[in-house]
Every structure is written in structure tokens, then in C-alpha cells.
């Protein structure tokens, strides 16, 4: 099974390796704009409970960025399924379906971690003061996994590029701005806040910010992300299995 997982991951690694310089440079654009506009610009006039607004902002950017990278890195499976028909090569090969799903998840997780490392280096250069622990990295990996699974499900179910772009518009874009990335969700109305706190990105933002500021870990948020990850894997496996029937 491990060899099958590596085989699936290897294809995506070869593609990334050939585009590594372009990938790194492109990943620097959006974080730089966020850090300049919100950290240096708007952030100078915003007061937070502890530290600076830049310290508050960077964990939210990490959550936001790892969500987008993970989701968008796996959605090419949609093109492989509908247009290139290369997904059938995996389906008729002796690779276990679980191995295929896990192997496909590793690539966006890896890309998300590379992008997150770039943001952390840039945040340090901008003067952010964050505490990075092994649990911080685990939460980042969980977030990448959850949104890679959402991207995989979309790639398995959606039948056109237009519908795929609508997933970004109606799901990822609202979460990008509402799930505690740029401000605390406690400022929202209660009913709206309850819905926002049901979403995985909110818990990732809470956890990364809390760990970065050396606060107690909210284990209920960890449990929410684990549940999303398990449910996402089961649904992804079921979606892939539906194509083999």
C-alpha cells in the first residue's frame, strides 16, 4: 500500500519539481500584499489584546493560504477525469483506491506546507513574533488535508469548469474573509457566528493563532478538524468508488 501511495504522489511531485521556482515566486505575491496592506497599513491603527495586529494576522493568513493551495492543487483531478481521461489509468491499474486517495492528498499537503513556510519567513522579515511548535505544524497539515478532500470531492462530482469555479465563489471565498482570518468572530451577531464556527477554517484560525501566541490549545477545535478529515476521506473514497462501478 505504501508503494502505491508513493507511486501516486510521485507523479505530482515530478510536476511540482519542474515548476518549483515559479510555484515559490507565485506563492509570495498574495502574502506580501496581505502583510503590507493589513499588517503595515491597516494594522497600525488596530489594537489587539496581546502583541501586534501583525502577530494576529499571520496565523489567519496561514490558514487562508493553506486552504486555497490545498483545494486548488487537487482540483486538476477534475480535468484528468473529464478531459484527459487519465484517471481511468489509475482505476484499471492494481493500485488500491485508498492508496490513490491518500497519494493524491499528499501532494496538496506538501504544497501547502511549502507555501506556509514561505509565509512564515516573510512574516519574520516583517517583524512578526510567533511561537511555532510541532502542534502548529500538525494543525496546518490537518487544514491542508481537509480542504484537499473537499477539492477531491468537487473534482469527482462536478461536471464542468464553470461549476468548479463556483465552488471557489460560494464556499472558499466567504470562508476566506469570515472565518476569523482577519478579525475575531466574536464581533459577529450570535446566529451568524454559530454558523461560522461550524466551518473548519474558523477552527484552524483559532488554533494557529492560539498556539502562535502561546495560549492553551482548544482541544474541541482539534476534534472538529479531525472529524472533518475523517469524514472527508470516507466521502472521497466513496466518490472514487462510484466511478469504478
C-alpha positions in Angstrom: 0.0 0.0 0.0 2.9 2.4 0.8 4.4 1.8 -2.6 1.0 2.5 -4.2 0.7 5.8 -2.3 4.2 6.8 -3.2 3.5 6.0 -6.9 0.5 8.3 -7.0 2.4 11.0 -5.1 5.4 10.7 -7.3 3.6 11.9 -10.4 2.5 15.1 -8.7 6.0 15.6 -7.2 7.6 15.5 -10.7 5.2 18.1 -11.9 5.9 20.4 -8.9 9.7 19.9 -9.1 9.7 21.1 -12.6 7.7 24.2 -11.6 9.2 24.8 -8.2 10.7 28.3 -8.9 7.5 29.6 -10.4 5.5 28.0 -7.6 7.6 29.7 -4.9 7.5 33.1 -6.6 3.8 33.0 -7.2 3.2 32.0 -3.6 5.0 35.1 -2.4 2.6 37.6 -4.1 -0.6 37.4 -2.1 1.0 37.0 1.3 3.2 40.1 0.6 0.1 42.1 -0.3 -1.7 41.0 2.8 1.3 41.8 5.1 1.8 45.2 3.6 -1.9 46.2 3.3 -3.2 44.8 6.6 0.0 44.3 8.7 1.8 47.6 7.9 -1.1 49.7 6.6 -4.4 49.0 8.3 -2.7 47.1 11.2 -1.1 50.3 12.6 -4.5 51.6 13.6 -5.9 48.3 15.0 -5.4 47.3 18.7 -5.5 43.7 19.8 -5.5 42.0 23.2 -1.8 40.9 23.0 1.0 41.6 20.6 0.5 43.5 17.4 -2.1 43.1 14.7 0.6 41.6 12.5 1.0 38.8 15.1 -2.8 38.4 15.0 -2.9 38.4 11.2 -0.2 36.0 10.2 -1.9 32.8 11.6 -5.1 33.8 9.7 -3.1 34.2 6.5 -1.6 30.8 7.0 -5.0 29.2 7.5 -6.4 31.0 4.5 -3.4 30.3 2.3 -3.2 26.6 3.1 -6.9 26.3 2.4 -6.6 27.8 -1.1 -3.4 26.0 -2.0 -4.7 22.6 -0.9 -8.0 23.0 -2.7 -6.6 24.3 -5.9 -3.7 21.8 -6.0 -6.0 18.8 -6.2 -8.8 20.2 -8.5 -6.8 19.2 -11.7 -8.1 15.8 -11.0 -11.3 17.2 -12.4 -9.6 17.8 -15.7 -8.0 14.3 -15.6 -11.4 12.8 -15.1 -13.4 14.7 -17.7 -11.0 15.7 -20.5 -7.7 13.8 -20.4 -9.3 10.6 -19.2 -6.1 9.8 -17.3 -8.0 8.9 -14.2 -9.0 5.7 -15.8 -5.4 4.6 -16.0 -5.3 4.6 -12.2 -8.7 2.9 -11.9 -7.7 0.0 -14.1 -4.3 -0.4 -12.5 -3.7 -2.6 -9.5 -3.4 0.4 -7.2 -5.7 0.2 -4.2 -8.4 3.0 -4.3 -7.5 4.1 -0.7 -3.8 4.4 -1.8 -4.9 6.6 -4.7 -6.9 8.9 -2.5 -4.1 9.2 0.1 -1.4 9.7 -2.6 -3.5 12.5 -4.2 -3.9 14.1 -0.7 -0.1 14.2 -0.1 0.6 16.5 -3.0 -1.6 19.4 -1.9 -0.5 18.9 1.7 3.2 19.2 0.6 2.4 22.3 -1.5 0.5 23.8 1.4 3.4 23.3 3.8 5.9 24.8 1.3 3.7 27.9 0.9 3.2 28.2 4.6 7.0 28.1 5.2 7.4 30.9 2.7 4.8 33.0 4.6 6.5 32.3 7.9 9.8 33.5 6.6 8.2 36.6 5.1 6.3 37.3 8.4 9.5 37.1 10.3 11.1 39.6 7.9 8.1 41.9 8.5 8.7 41.7 12.3 6.1 39.2 13.4 6.7 37.4 16.7 5.2 33.9 16.6 5.7 30.6 18.5 5.9 27.7 16.2 5.5 24.2 17.7 5.1 20.7 16.3 1.3 21.0 17.1 1.3 24.2 15.0 2.5 22.1 12.0 0.0 19.3 12.8 -2.8 21.8 12.6 -1.5 23.1 9.3 -1.4 19.6 7.9 -4.9 18.9 9.1 -6.2 22.0 7.4 -4.5 21.1 4.2 -5.9 17.6 4.4 -9.5 18.8 5.0 -9.5 21.2 2.0 -7.7 18.7 -0.2 -10.5 16.3 0.5 -13.1 19.0 -0.3 -11.3 19.7 -3.6 -11.1 16.0 -4.4 -14.9 15.6 -3.8 -15.6 18.6 -6.0 -13.3 17.1 -8.7 -15.2 13.8 -8.5 -18.7 15.2 -8.6 -18.6 18.4 -10.7 -19.1 18.1 -14.5 -17.7 21.5 -15.8 -15.0 24.1 -15.2 -17.7 26.7 -14.6 -19.2 24.7 -11.7 -15.7 24.2 -10.2 -15.1 28.0 -10.2 -18.5 28.3 -8.4 -17.1 26.2 -5.5 -14.4 28.9 -5.0 -17.0 31.7 -5.2 -19.6 30.2 -2.9 -17.5 28.2 -0.5 -13.9 29.2 -0.3 -14.3 33.0 -0.8 -16.8 33.5 2.0 -14.6 31.4 4.4 -11.6 33.4 3.4 -12.9 36.6 4.9 -15.4 35.4 7.6 -13.7 32.5 9.4 -11.5 34.5 11.8 -8.7 35.2 9.4 -8.7 39.0 9.6 -10.8 39.7 12.7 -12.4 37.8 15.7 -15.7 36.1 15.0 -16.9 37.3 18.4 -17.8 40.6 16.8 -20.4 39.0 14.6 -24.2 38.5 15.5 -24.8 35.3 17.5 -26.7 33.4 14.9 -24.2 34.2 12.1 -21.3 33.4 14.4 -22.7 30.0 15.2 -22.7 29.1 11.5 -19.2 30.5 11.0 -17.9 28.5 13.9 -19.2 25.3 12.3 -16.7 25.7 9.4 -13.3 24.1 9.5 -11.3 27.2 8.6 -12.6 29.0 11.7 -11.1 26.3 14.0 -7.8 26.4 12.1 -7.6 30.1 12.6 -8.4 29.8 16.3 -5.8 27.0 16.8 -2.9 28.5 14.8 -3.4 31.9 16.5 -3.7 30.4 19.9 -0.6 28.3 19.5 1.4 31.1 17.9 0.5 33.3 21.0 1.4 30.5 23.5 -2.2 30.2 24.6 -3.9 26.9 25.8 -4.9 24.6 23.0 -8.6 24.4 22.2 -9.0 20.6 22.0 -12.6 20.9 20.8 -11.3 22.7 17.7 -8.7 19.9 17.1 -11.5 17.4 17.4 -13.6 19.3 14.8 -10.7 19.3 12.3 -10.1 15.5 12.9 -13.8 14.8 12.3 -13.8 16.8 9.1 -10.6 15.0 8.0 -12.1 11.5 8.7 -15.4 12.3 7.1 -13.7 13.9 4.1 -11.6 10.8 3.5 -14.6 8.5 3.7 -16.6 10.6 1.3 -13.6 10.9 -1.1 -13.2 7.1 -1.0 -16.9 6.6 -1.7 -16.8 9.2 -4.6 -13.9 7.4 -6.2 -15.5 4.0 -5.7 -18.6 5.3 -7.5 -16.5 5.8 -10.7 -15.4 2.1 -10.7 -18.9 0.7 -10.8 
